[in-house]
Amino acid sequence: MSEEMIPITLFFVLGFVSVGFLYWNHKNKATIMDTVQKSIKGGQELTPELLASLGASVNPRARDLRRGIVFVALGVGALLCSLFFDDVDVTSGLRAAAMFPLMLGFGFLLVWRLIRNQD
């Protein structure tokens, strides 16, 4: 594989993952709306509790904790990966790139902690 194909492949994979995530999210919301439409056509009563349960299937606190752990693990993994290279440019690049998910993960964990303390 030539060196030019590496970043091209990276961007294609990132684009594919992003499009897949957006499609899955759209399909999930369309399914919820279809369920609501069928309930309305069937004459069932839609309570606010039912609508809230359809819209919020995942607890936001648990989501923040999960995202925080995943991003911190990605950042730590990239930092550990930088220990295996001897080239200064590679190690400094990996360490710089590891700071973004690491700080993002710490931010999610901070939000999780602050919300937990408010309850």
Phi, psi and omega in degrees: 000131180286162184292336180288335183283340182296306179292328178297315178297319179301313181292325176295318180294316178298319177295318179297317179295318179296314179296319178298317179296315180296321179295315179298318180296317178296317181296322178297314179293323178295323178295319178296316179295323178296320178297317179295318179299316179295324178294320179294316179293329179281353178083014180282150179278132179258110179273155177300328179293321179294315179296322178293322180289330177289324184277334185238077181281338181242134177295127181300327179295316180294325179295318178296318179297314181297314179296320179298316180295318181295315181292321176296319179296321177297317179295316178294321178298319178292322176296318177294325178296328180292343179286343184270359182248146179263339182286128183295322180296320180291313182295318180292325177294317178295319179293322177293319180291332181287338182292327181296304179292331179295312180290325176297318177297317178296325176296315177297319178294325177294316178297317178301318181293317181293320178293321180296323180287339180282335182287000000 
